[in-house]
């Protein structure tokens, strides 16, 4: 069983067609078919169902795919590490994360990283849901993951702190005008229960989280518009389309809007998790992340909860 066979298998699985996979790999279709049959003989069963209009994974093929992907990604990481050691070239750092963290926590950290390591580029792999992030990192994607604490993880998990969720409203909103006279900077979510909201798409992790926060206040937010982008949600809310609930670090700097803390305040823990102990570039980035990410530490969160 060779890496080439793994590569051929993944290409056919992703393309759903021998001819398209052969074109993608720049190999002859008979050679590709022969390698797949050899792989199936080694496995002891069919990995694909041959259909008139393409190739479909069998149950065995679906079980084989995530391990094949992890093998290829592991081989690529090994090649990059060895290449950097032999040639003295700097390696690329691959970070997997959720989209809200990519928009909020990471820009300043990556800017500092680039200043300190100009020859070590970063590749971001962004996901809309924490479960997708966890699944792909488990399958070998990325050198490290940054996101909410994983539900189940065998490797190292390091807490980075907590991000606060805030309500974005236009300055003309009645609640904002009322609070300006009292100096209040917080709002109860239930006070916005009757309004149409700026929400995220079904399947977006923040959509689940916001729905849970509102449910705890006794209502279900009704959407005026749904988006997949945190920046767009903030700007739509600022324009008066409807309230949005967002991580404070992801609200665009200089946004012409009222930014109010929830009452009670709402926090989400962020973590960094890895498949193995960090070393080299990963360890250096993790140290920078822990030192410079603008997140609330546990003691500060406890003080924020006091009346």
ChimeraX attribute file (.defattr): number of C-alpha atoms within 10 A of each C-alpha:
attribute: neighborCount
match mode: 1-to-1
recipient: residues
	/A:1	11
	/A:2	9
	/A:3	12
	/A:4	12
	/A:5	19
	/A:6	20
	/A:7	16
	/A:8	22
	/A:9	26
	/A:10	20
	/A:11	18
	/A:12	25
	/A:13	20
	/A:14	14
	/A:15	16
	/A:16	19
	/A:17	17
	/A:18	23
	/A:19	18
	/A:20	16
	/A:21	22
	/A:22	20
	/A:23	11
	/A:24	13
	/A:25	15
	/A:26	10
	/A:27	13
	/A:28	13
	/A:29	16
	/A:30	12
	/A:31	11
	/A:32	21
	/A:33	17
	/A:34	12
	/A:35	19
	/A:36	21
	/A:37	17
	/A:38	13
	/A:39	20
	/A:40	19
	/A:41	12
	/A:42	10
	/A:43	14
	/A:44	10
	/A:45	13
	/A:46	17
	/A:47	25
	/A:48	22
	/A:49	13
	/A:50	15
	/A:51	10
	/A:52	6
	/A:53	8
	/A:54	15
	/A:55	18
	/A:56	19
	/A:57	19
	/A:58	15
	/A:59	12
	/A:60	15
	/A:61	21
	/A:62	14
	/A:63	12
	/A:64	17
	/A:65	19
	/A:66	16
	/A:67	15
	/A:68	20
	/A:69	19
	/A:70	17
	/A:71	17
	/A:72	18
	/A:73	16
	/A:74	17
	/A:75	14
	/A:76	12
	/A:77	19
	/A:78	12
	/A:79	12
	/A:80	16
	/A:81	16
	/A:82	13
	/A:83	14
	/A:84	14
	/A:85	12
	/A:86	9
	/A:87	8
	/A:88	9
	/A:89	13
	/A:90	17
	/A:91	18
	/A:92	17
	/A:93	16
	/A:94	18
	/A:95	19
	/A:96	24
	/A:97	27
	/A:98	25
	/A:99	23
	/A:100	25
	/A:101	21
	/A:102	21
	/A:103	19
	/A:104	21
	/A:105	22
	/A:106	21
	/A:107	14
	/A:108	15
	/A:109	18
	/A:110	18
	/A:111	12
	/A:112	16
	/A:113	18
	/A:114	14
	/A:115	10
	/A:116	10
	/A:117	14
	/A:118	11
	/A:119	12
	/A:120	15
	/A:121	15
	/A:122	14
	/A:123	13
	/A:124	17
	/A:125	18
	/A:126	18
	/A:127	21
	/A:128	21
	/A:129	20
	/A:130	20
	/A:131	14
	/A:132	15
	/A:133	24
	/A:134	25
	/A:135	13
	/A:136	18
	/A:137	21
	/A:138	19
	/A:139	19
	/A:140	22
	/A:141	23
	/A:142	23
	/A:143	21
	/A:144	22
	/A:145	27
	/A:146	28
	/A:147	25
	/A:148	24
	/A:149	19
	/A:150	19
	/A:151	8
	/A:152	7
	/A:153	13
	/A:154	11
	/A:155	12
	/A:156	12
	/A:157	18
	/A:158	15
	/A:159	17
	/A:160	24
	/A:161	20
	/A:162	21
	/A:163	24
	/A:164	18
	/A:165	23
	/A:166	25
	/A:167	24
	/A:168	29
	/A:169	27
	/A:170	23
	/A:171	17
	/A:172	13
	/A:173	15
	/A:174	11
	/A:175	17
	/A:176	21
	/A:177	13
	/A:178	11
	/A:179	14
	/A:180	12
	/A:181	8
	/A:182	8
	/A:183	9
	/A:184	13
	/A:185	14
	/A:186	18
	/A:187	20
	/A:188	16
	/A:189	22
	/A:190	17
	/A:191	10
	/A:192	17
	/A:193	16
	/A:194	11
	/A:195	15
	/A:196	16
	/A:197	23
	/A:198	26
	/A:199	29
	/A:200	22
	/A:201	17
	/A:202	13
	/A:203	11
	/A:204	19
	/A:205	21
	/A:206	24
	/A:207	19
	/A:208	15
	/A:209	13
	/A:210	19
	/A:211	15
	/A:212	15
	/A:213	16
	/A:214	18
	/A:215	14
	/A:216	12
	/A:217	13
	/A:218	12
	/A:219	16
	/A:220	16
	/A:221	23
	/A:222	15
	/A:223	16
	/A:224	13
	/A:225	15
	/A:226	15
	/A:227	16
	/A:228	19
	/A:229	16
	/A:230	25
	/A:231	16
	/A:232	15
	/A:233	26
	/A:234	26
	/A:235	21
	/A:236	21
	/A:237	22
	/A:238	23
	/A:239	17
	/A:240	18
	/A:241	19
	/A:242	24
	/A:243	27
	/A:244	25
	/A:245	30
	/A:246	24
	/A:247	22
	/A:248	20
	/A:249	20
	/A:250	22
	/A:251	25
	/A:252	15
	/A:253	7
	/A:254	6
	/A:255	13
	/A:256	15
	/A:257	21
	/A:258	19
	/A:259	25
	/A:260	21
	/A:261	20
	/A:262	18
	/A:263	14
	/A:264	14
	/A:265	16
	/A:266	18
	/A:267	17
	/A:268	17
	/A:269	17
	/A:270	21
	/A:271	18
	/A:272	21
	/A:273	26
	/A:274	21
	/A:275	19
	/A:276	12
	/A:277	11
	/A:278	16
	/A:279	10
	/A:280	8
	/A:281	16
	/A:282	17
	/A:283	13
	/A:284	12
	/A:285	20
	/A:286	18
	/A:287	11
	/A:288	15
	/A:289	21
	/A:290	17
	/A:291	12
	/A:292	14
	/A:293	17
	/A:294	18
	/A:295	21
	/A:296	19
	/A:297	14
	/A:298	14
	/A:299	9
	/A:300	12
	/A:301	18
	/A:302	10
	/A:303	9
	/A:304	13
	/A:305	11
	/A:306	7
	/A:307	5
